[in-house]
Amino acid sequence: MTAGKKAEGLDLLREPFPDDQVGLLPKPYKRDSQKGNCRECGGYHGLPAAHLSYVGHAALTDRLLNADPSWTWEPVAFGPEGLPATDRNGGLWIRLTVCGVTRLGYGDADGKSGGNAVKEAIGDALRNAGMRFGAALDLWHKGDLHAATEARNEQPAPPPERRAERVRGEAAKAPDAWTEPVAQPPETSGEAHTWYAGWAGRVATCPTLPQLRGLRGELKSEHEAGHATDEMRNDGEALCLERADDLKQPEPVPA
């Protein structure tokens, strides 16, 4: 982006959100954590908890409208009543189209019920799909994706391939079904984000479907071991489906 030139279209989606549009979402480490007044966000919720920076539905919708007033979303599947269908986990798969580009997204109701559950699932799916366009990507990553490790006087993290060695054997014979969510220990959250960023990059450049199945198996193994969060599992599955669609498309014929 040239200095002084205003971002537009898909480039606009990657622009940082202003601080007044970024909120804090508490995520207790355990479902049955005792509730209390939180000093960090001022809310009343289970403690201790991690706090994730996030952009709300209204702020994302405003950004989408500014990028493409004709943006649309649609569910991947419909139920017998003609309404958007949810999967066996209660999650909603959608296709988000912005500036003629369509990408998958996945959202769930986070334990809510009734009409609020439907709205929560749609908003969550839109944020998830928007992330694939780069919207609030740095917030989701909880850090600067492009900052050099050396600038912080830290030793670089070991390459993801080193961690993958211990699960490569299982990856080759991974079953198709995903397991039930596993409780995530708080001490693994930083390492998990580092690993997932590298894993997602390998998925994006994966050249063959067999290798993609191996990467999907790696994600499953990391999730079962408690190293990858439930959100990473769902996001990763969507990334694999999106990459699989790309690999199945025929190569363009040169003019």
C-alpha positions as a Markdown table, in Angstrom:
| # | Residue | x | y | z |
|---|---|---|---|---|
| 1 | Met | 0.0 | 0.0 | 0.0 |
| 2 | Thr | 1.5 | 3.3 | -1.1 |
| 3 | Ala | 2.0 | 5.9 | 1.7 |
| 4 | Gly | -0.8 | 8.3 | 1.8 |
| 5 | Lys | -3.1 | 6.2 | -0.4 |
| 6 | Lys | -6.3 | 5.2 | 1.3 |
| 7 | Ala | -6.9 | 1.4 | 1.5 |
| 8 | Glu | -10.0 | 0.1 | -0.2 |
| 9 | Gly | -11.6 | -3.2 | -1.2 |
| 10 | Leu | -9.8 | -6.3 | 0.1 |
| 11 | Asp | -6.9 | -4.2 | 1.2 |
| 12 | Leu | -9.2 | -2.3 | 3.6 |
| 13 | Leu | -10.0 | -5.6 | 5.4 |
| 14 | Arg | -6.4 | -5.9 | 6.5 |
| 15 | Glu | -6.2 | -2.4 | 8.0 |
| 16 | Pro | -6.0 | -2.4 | 11.9 |
| 17 | Phe | -9.2 | -1.7 | 13.8 |
| 18 | Pro | -9.1 | 1.4 | 16.0 |
| 19 | Asp | -8.8 | 0.9 | 19.7 |
| 20 | Asp | -12.4 | 1.9 | 20.4 |
| 21 | Gln | -13.6 | -1.0 | 18.2 |
| 22 | Val | -11.6 | -3.6 | 20.0 |
| 23 | Gly | -13.0 | -5.4 | 23.1 |
| 24 | Leu | -11.7 | -8.0 | 25.6 |
| 25 | Leu | -13.3 | -11.4 | 25.6 |
| 26 | Pro | -12.6 | -13.4 | 28.8 |
| 27 | Lys | -12.0 | -17.1 | 28.4 |
| 28 | Pro | -11.8 | -18.9 | 31.8 |
| 29 | Tyr | -9.3 | -21.8 | 31.8 |
| 30 | Lys | -11.9 | -24.1 | 33.2 |
| 31 | Arg | -15.7 | -24.4 | 32.6 |
| 32 | Asp | -16.4 | -24.7 | 36.3 |
| 33 | Ser | -14.1 | -21.9 | 37.4 |
| 34 | Gln | -15.4 | -19.9 | 40.4 |
| 35 | Lys | -16.7 | -16.5 | 39.3 |
| 36 | Gly | -15.4 | -13.2 | 40.6 |
| 37 | Asn | -14.8 | -9.6 | 39.7 |
| 38 | Cys | -12.0 | -9.3 | 37.1 |
| 39 | Arg | -9.4 | -6.6 | 37.6 |
| 40 | Glu | -8.4 | -6.7 | 33.9 |
| 41 | Cys | -11.7 | -6.2 | 32.1 |
| 42 | Gly | -14.0 | -5.2 | 35.0 |
| 43 | Gly | -16.4 | -8.1 | 34.2 |
| 44 | Tyr | -17.8 | -10.8 | 36.4 |
| 45 | His | -16.8 | -14.3 | 35.1 |
| 46 | Gly | -14.8 | -17.4 | 35.9 |
| 47 | Leu | -11.3 | -16.8 | 37.2 |
| 48 | Pro | -8.5 | -17.1 | 36.3 |
| 49 | Ala | -9.1 | -16.4 | 32.6 |
| 50 | Ala | -7.3 | -15.4 | 29.5 |
| 51 | His | -8.5 | -12.2 | 27.8 |
| 52 | Leu | -8.6 | -12.2 | 24.0 |
| 53 | Ser | -8.8 | -9.1 | 22.0 |
| 54 | Tyr | -11.7 | -9.2 | 19.5 |
| 55 | Val | -13.8 | -7.1 | 17.1 |
| 56 | Gly | -17.5 | -7.2 | 17.5 |
| 57 | His | -20.2 | -8.0 | 14.9 |
| 58 | Ala | -21.1 | -4.3 | 14.3 |
| 59 | Ala | -17.5 | -3.2 | 13.8 |
| 60 | Leu | -16.8 | -6.0 | 11.4 |
| 61 | Thr | -20.0 | -5.4 | 9.4 |
| 62 | Asp | -19.1 | -1.7 | 9.1 |
| 63 | Arg | -15.7 | -2.7 | 7.8 |
| 64 | Leu | -17.2 | -5.1 | 5.3 |
| 65 | Leu | -19.6 | -2.5 | 4.0 |
| 66 | Asn | -16.8 | 0.0 | 3.5 |
| 67 | Ala | -14.8 | -2.6 | 1.6 |
| 68 | Asp | -17.7 | -3.8 | -0.5 |
| 69 | Pro | -21.3 | -2.5 | -0.1 |
| 70 | Ser | -22.5 | -5.6 | -1.9 |
| 71 | Trp | -20.8 | -8.2 | 0.4 |
| 72 | Thr | -22.9 | -11.3 | 1.2 |
| 73 | Trp | -22.8 | -14.5 | 3.2 |
| 74 | Glu | -24.6 | -17.7 | 2.9 |
| 75 | Pro | -24.7 | -21.0 | 4.8 |
| 76 | Val | -22.8 | -23.9 | 3.3 |
| 77 | Ala | -25.9 | -26.2 | 3.9 |
| 78 | Phe | -29.6 | -25.8 | 4.5 |
| 79 | Gly | -31.9 | -28.0 | 6.7 |
| 80 | Pro | -35.2 | -29.5 | 5.8 |
| 81 | Glu | -37.0 | -26.3 | 6.8 |
| 82 | Gly | -35.0 | -24.2 | 4.5 |
| 83 | Leu | -33.0 | -22.6 | 7.3 |
| 84 | Pro | -29.2 | -22.7 | 7.7 |
| 85 | Ala | -28.0 | -26.1 | 8.8 |
| 86 | Thr | -25.7 | -26.7 | 11.8 |
| 87 | Asp | -23.2 | -29.6 | 12.2 |
| 88 | Arg | -23.3 | -32.2 | 14.9 |
| 89 | Asn | -21.4 | -29.9 | 17.2 |
| 90 | Gly | -24.0 | -27.1 | 16.7 |
| 91 | Gly | -21.6 | -25.1 | 14.6 |
| 92 | Leu | -22.5 | -23.1 | 11.4 |
| 93 | Trp | -20.4 | -23.2 | 8.2 |
| 94 | Ile | -20.8 | -20.2 | 6.0 |
| 95 | Arg | -19.4 | -18.8 | 2.7 |
| 96 | Leu | -18.4 | -15.1 | 2.9 |
| 97 | Thr | -18.1 | -13.2 | -0.4 |
| 98 | Val | -16.3 | -9.9 | -0.5 |
| 99 | Cys | -15.3 | -8.1 | -3.7 |
| 100 | Gly | -16.1 | -11.3 | -5.7 |
| 101 | Val | -13.9 | -13.5 | -3.5 |
| 102 | Thr | -15.5 | -16.3 | -1.4 |
| 103 | Arg | -14.0 | -17.9 | 1.6 |
| 104 | Leu | -15.3 | -20.4 | 4.3 |
| 105 | Gly | -16.0 | -19.6 | 7.9 |
| 106 | Tyr | -17.2 | -21.4 | 11.0 |
| 107 | Gly | -18.9 | -20.2 | 14.1 |
| 108 | Asp | -20.8 | -21.6 | 17.1 |
| 109 | Ala | -23.1 | -20.2 | 19.8 |
| 110 | Asp | -20.6 | -20.6 | 22.7 |
| 111 | Gly | -23.1 | -22.2 | 25.0 |
| 112 | Lys | -26.0 | -19.8 | 24.3 |
| 113 | Ser | -29.5 | -20.9 | 23.5 |
| 114 | Gly | -32.6 | -19.7 | 21.7 |
| 115 | Gly | -32.5 | -16.7 | 19.3 |
| 116 | Asn | -29.3 | -15.5 | 20.9 |
| 117 | Ala | -27.6 | -18.7 | 19.9 |
| 118 | Val | -28.4 | -18.1 | 16.3 |
| 119 | Lys | -27.1 | -14.6 | 16.3 |
| 120 | Glu | -24.0 | -15.6 | 18.2 |
| 121 | Ala | -23.2 | -18.4 | 15.7 |
| 122 | Ile | -23.7 | -16.1 | 12.7 |
| 123 | Gly | -21.5 | -13.3 | 14.2 |
| 124 | Asp | -18.8 | -15.8 | 15.2 |
| 125 | Ala | -18.8 | -17.4 | 11.7 |
| 126 | Leu | -18.5 | -13.9 | 10.1 |
| 127 | Arg | -15.6 | -13.0 | 12.3 |
| 128 | Asn | -14.0 | -16.4 | 11.5 |
| 129 | Ala | -14.5 | -16.0 | 7.7 |
| 130 | Gly | -13.4 | -12.3 | 7.9 |
| 131 | Met | -10.1 | -13.5 | 9.5 |
| 132 | Arg | -9.4 | -15.4 | 6.3 |
| 133 | Phe | -9.5 | -12.1 | 4.4 |
| 134 | Gly | -7.2 | -10.6 | 7.0 |
| 135 | Ala | -9.8 | -8.8 | 9.1 |
| 136 | Ala | -8.5 | -8.5 | 12.7 |
| 137 | Leu | -5.9 | -11.2 | 12.0 |
| 138 | Asp | -3.3 | -9.7 | 14.3 |
| 139 | Leu | -5.8 | -9.5 | 17.1 |
| 140 | Trp | -6.7 | -13.2 | 16.7 |
| 141 | His | -3.0 | -14.1 | 16.7 |
| 142 | Lys | -2.5 | -12.0 | 19.9 |
| 143 | Gly | 0.6 | -10.4 | 18.5 |
| 144 | Asp | 2.4 | -8.9 | 15.5 |
| 145 | Leu | 2.5 | -11.5 | 12.8 |
| 146 | His | 5.3 | -9.8 | 11.0 |
| 147 | Ala | 7.5 | -8.6 | 13.9 |
| 148 | Ala | 11.0 | -10.0 | 14.0 |
| 149 | Thr | 11.7 | -12.2 | 17.1 |
| 150 | Glu | 15.2 | -10.7 | 17.3 |
| 151 | Ala | 13.8 | -7.2 | 17.8 |
| 152 | Arg | 12.5 | -8.4 | 21.2 |
| 153 | Asn | 15.8 | -10.0 | 22.2 |
| 154 | Glu | 14.2 | -13.4 | 22.3 |
| 155 | Gln | 15.5 | -16.7 | 21.0 |
| 156 | Pro | 13.4 | -17.8 | 17.9 |
| 157 | Ala | 10.9 | -20.5 | 18.6 |
| 158 | Pro | 11.8 | -24.0 | 17.3 |
| 159 | Pro | 10.4 | -24.7 | 13.8 |
| 160 | Pro | 6.9 | -26.3 | 13.7 |
| 161 | Glu | 8.5 | -29.3 | 11.9 |
| 162 | Arg | 10.4 | -30.3 | 15.0 |
| 163 | Arg | 7.2 | -30.6 | 17.0 |
| 164 | Ala | 5.5 | -32.3 | 14.1 |
| 165 | Glu | 8.0 | -35.2 | 14.2 |
| 166 | Arg | 6.4 | -36.9 | 17.1 |
| 167 | Val | 2.9 | -36.9 | 15.5 |
| 168 | Arg | 3.9 | -37.6 | 11.9 |
| 169 | Gly | 3.3 | -41.3 | 12.3 |
| 170 | Glu | -0.2 | -40.8 | 13.6 |
| 171 | Ala | -1.0 | -38.1 | 10.9 |
| 172 | Ala | -0.6 | -40.6 | 8.1 |
| 173 | Lys | -3.4 | -42.9 | 9.5 |
| 174 | Ala | -5.6 | -40.2 | 11.1 |
| 175 | Pro | -9.3 | -41.0 | 11.0 |
| 176 | Asp | -11.8 | -38.7 | 9.4 |
| 177 | Ala | -13.9 | -38.0 | 12.5 |
| 178 | Trp | -12.9 | -35.2 | 14.9 |
| 179 | Thr | -12.8 | -36.0 | 18.6 |
| 180 | Glu | -14.8 | -34.2 | 21.3 |
| 181 | Pro | -13.2 | -30.9 | 22.6 |
| 182 | Val | -10.3 | -31.3 | 25.1 |
| 183 | Ala | -9.8 | -29.0 | 28.0 |
| 184 | Gln | -7.0 | -26.6 | 27.3 |
| 185 | Pro | -4.2 | -26.0 | 29.9 |
| 186 | Pro | -3.4 | -22.3 | 30.2 |
| 187 | Glu | 0.3 | -22.8 | 30.1 |
| 188 | Thr | 0.2 | -24.0 | 26.5 |
| 189 | Ser | -1.6 | -21.1 | 25.0 |
| 190 | Gly | 1.5 | -19.1 | 23.8 |
| 191 | Glu | 3.2 | -22.1 | 22.4 |
| 192 | Ala | 0.0 | -23.2 | 20.7 |
| 193 | His | -0.4 | -19.9 | 18.8 |
| 194 | Thr | 3.2 | -20.1 | 17.6 |
| 195 | Trp | 2.7 | -23.7 | 16.4 |
| 196 | Tyr | -0.6 | -22.9 | 14.8 |
| 197 | Ala | 0.7 | -19.9 | 12.8 |
| 198 | Gly | 3.4 | -22.2 | 11.3 |
| 199 | Trp | 1.0 | -25.0 | 10.6 |
| 200 | Ala | -1.5 | -22.7 | 8.9 |
| 201 | Gly | 1.2 | -21.4 | 6.6 |
| 202 | Arg | 2.1 | -25.0 | 5.6 |
| 203 | Val | -1.6 | -25.7 | 4.8 |
| 204 | Ala | -1.8 | -22.6 | 2.7 |
| 205 | Thr | 1.2 | -23.8 | 0.5 |
| 206 | Cys | 0.5 | -27.5 | 0.7 |
| 207 | Pro | 0.9 | -28.9 | -2.9 |
| 208 | Thr | -1.0 | -32.2 | -2.7 |
| 209 | Leu | -4.1 | -33.7 | -1.2 |
| 210 | Pro | -2.2 | -36.6 | 0.6 |
| 211 | Gln | 0.1 | -34.1 | 2.3 |
| 212 | Leu | -3.0 | -32.0 | 3.3 |
| 213 | Arg | -4.5 | -35.1 | 4.9 |
| 214 | Gly | -1.3 | -35.5 | 6.9 |
| 215 | Leu | -1.5 | -31.9 | 8.1 |
| 216 | Arg | -5.1 | -32.4 | 9.1 |
| 217 | Gly | -4.0 | -35.5 | 11.1 |
| 218 | Glu | -1.2 | -33.4 | 12.7 |
| 219 | Leu | -3.8 | -30.8 | 13.9 |
| 220 | Lys | -6.0 | -33.6 | 15.3 |
| 221 | Ser | -3.1 | -35.1 | 17.2 |
| 222 | Glu | -2.1 | -31.7 | 18.6 |
| 223 | His | -5.7 | -31.1 | 19.7 |
| 224 | Glu | -5.9 | -34.4 | 21.4 |
| 225 | Ala | -2.7 | -33.8 | 23.2 |
| 226 | Gly | -4.1 | -30.4 | 24.5 |
| 227 | His | -1.6 | -28.3 | 22.5 |
| 228 | Ala | -4.1 | -26.9 | 20.1 |
| 229 | Thr | -7.3 | -25.1 | 21.3 |
| 230 | Asp | -10.8 | -25.9 | 20.2 |
| 231 | Glu | -10.9 | -22.7 | 18.1 |
| 232 | Met | -7.7 | -23.7 | 16.4 |
| 233 | Arg | -9.2 | -27.1 | 15.6 |
| 234 | Asn | -12.3 | -25.6 | 14.0 |
| 235 | Asp | -10.3 | -22.9 | 12.2 |
| 236 | Gly | -7.8 | -25.5 | 11.0 |
| 237 | Glu | -10.5 | -27.7 | 9.6 |
| 238 | Ala | -11.9 | -24.8 | 7.6 |
| 239 | Leu | -8.4 | -24.0 | 6.3 |
| 240 | Cys | -8.0 | -27.6 | 5.2 |
| 241 | Leu | -11.4 | -27.6 | 3.4 |
| 242 | Glu | -10.5 | -24.4 | 1.6 |
| 243 | Arg | -7.1 | -25.6 | 0.5 |
| 244 | Ala | -8.6 | -28.9 | -0.6 |
| 245 | Asp | -11.0 | -27.0 | -2.8 |
| 246 | Asp | -8.1 | -25.1 | -4.3 |
| 247 | Leu | -6.2 | -28.3 | -5.0 |
| 248 | Lys | -9.2 | -30.0 | -6.7 |
| 249 | Gln | -9.5 | -27.1 | -9.2 |
| 250 | Pro | -7.8 | -27.7 | -12.6 |
| 251 | Glu | -4.8 | -25.5 | -13.4 |
| 252 | Pro | -5.6 | -22.6 | -15.8 |
| 253 | Val | -4.7 | -23.2 | -19.4 |
| 254 | Pro | -2.1 | -20.6 | -20.6 |
| 255 | Ala | -3.5 | -18.1 | -23.2 |
